[in-house]
């Protein structure tokens, strides 16, 4: 599966409330594109939904490092 496919599947799983599986898809996507700010942001959303707030904050900060103008970074 390519990065857009992994990202979309992860987003779909987030929407369904399946946060663990969504996180897995985002992590797979990051292996392929580690400098993609959107993936970092989505991973942060999944982690926040799992109550892993410190890890989520690291992801949101990484998203902002990669794209300081990212208004979606939570």
C-alpha positions in Angstrom: 0.0 0.0 0.0 1.3 3.5 -0.8 1.5 6.5 1.5 -1.8 8.1 0.4 -3.6 4.7 0.9 -2.0 4.1 4.3 -3.0 7.7 5.4 -6.6 7.3 4.2 -7.0 3.9 5.8 -5.6 5.4 9.1 -8.0 8.3 8.9 -11.0 6.0 8.2 -10.0 3.9 11.2 -9.7 7.1 13.4 -13.2 8.1 12.3 -14.5 4.6 13.3 -12.9 4.9 16.7 -10.3 2.2 16.0 -7.4 4.1 17.3 -4.8 1.3 17.8 -5.2 0.2 14.2 -5.2 3.8 12.9 -1.9 4.3 14.7 -0.4 1.3 13.0 -1.3 2.7 9.6 0.2 6.1 10.4 3.4 4.4 11.7 3.7 2.4 8.4 3.2 5.6 6.4 5.9 7.4 8.4 8.4 4.6 7.6 7.9 5.6 3.9 7.6 9.4 4.4 9.1 10.4 7.7 9.0 14.1 6.8 5.3 14.3 6.0 3.7 16.7 8.5 0.2 15.5 7.9 1.1 11.9 8.9 2.7 13.2 12.1 -0.4 15.2 12.9 -2.7 12.2 12.3 -0.4 10.0 14.4 -0.7 12.6 17.2 -4.5 12.5 16.9 -4.5 8.7 17.3 -2.2 8.9 20.3 -4.2 11.6 21.9 -7.4 9.5 21.4 -5.6 6.6 23.2 -4.8 8.9 26.1 -1.0 9.0 25.3 -0.8 12.7 25.6 3.0 13.1 25.9 3.5 11.0 22.8 0.8 12.9 21.0 2.4 16.2 21.9 5.7 15.0 20.5 4.0 14.2 17.2 2.2 17.5 17.0 5.5 19.3 17.7 7.2 17.3 15.0 4.4 18.2 12.5 5.0 21.9 13.3 8.8 21.5 12.9 8.2 20.1 9.4 5.6 22.7 8.5 5.4 25.7 10.9 2.4 27.1 9.0 0.4 23.9 9.6 -2.9 25.2 11.1 -4.2 21.6 11.6 -1.5 20.6 14.0 -3.4 20.0 17.2 
